[in-house]
Structures are given as structure tokens and as C-alpha cells.
Amino acid sequence: MKELILILLINGVSQAILAQSKVEVVVDGIRDTVGTIHVALFKEPGTFLKKPLAGKSVKAKKGAAIVVFEGVNPGTYAISIIHDANRNGKLDANLFGIPKEGFGFSNNAMGKFGPPSFEKASIKIPATSTLRITLKYL
């Protein structure tokens, strides 16, 4: 009986671990090495661009940078990126609201006269692997 409980416990823990994904974001086209690249992961349309589920920052480097989010449950998400050249924590814009720093969204989505909607930028993140366990009955 103890062995069966242990097997069920291990099975449950294994499935919970495998239900999470590792999300790797490759940021291309970084113009220079000045500032910081901020990458934010959003789960809900109502909090898009307001309150991220998770955020990561890396030092800017010309060309490309990689940011990895671990332990993300499968589902629908959206990602926003800014190249915060002056390190003030926000995307700077001119008097007309046109960004003065680099930015991007998942799906390379663009909005009209502002950021894209959550729906335009949304992506489906699946589990990274599948594990099969066959129960044994004695």
C-alpha cells in the first residue's frame, strides 16, 4: 500500500513539473549596447501592458539577446519588449507619442496609433515535453 501511495505521489509531482514550460524569447535587431532590454510576459487581456505575470531584464547588446522564463504553465500569453536606452524604466516617446526607443511584441504585432491588442500579440505556449506513465496493478 505504501508503494502505491509513493508511486501516485511521484506521478502527481512529475505531471505538475511537466505541465510547465520553458519560454525562450530571442530579441533580434538590437541597435546598440546602451541601456537595458526589458521583456514582460502577460497572461490576461485586462492586465496587458499594465501588470505583467513575469518580467526579465538583460543588458543591451548589439544584435540579439535571449531571455528565458521558466515554470510557465501552458496557455495563451503576450510578450512586450522595450529597449530602455536611458534606463529610466519606461518607453520614451516624443511629443506626438511616437516611441524614441526600440520596442516589440510577440507575433511582431503592431497597433494602429498605439500598441497592439492582447489578441493580436497573443501566442499559445504548449508544454515542452510529454511524459507517459503506465500504472501497474498487482
Secondary structure, DSSP 8 states (H G I E B T S, - for coil): -HHHHHHHHHHHHHHHHHT-EEEEEEEEEE--SSSEEEEEEE--GGGTTTS-SEEEEEE--SEEEEEEEEEE-SEEEEEEEEEETT-SSS--B-TTS-BSS-EEEGGG---SSS---HHHHEEEE--S----------
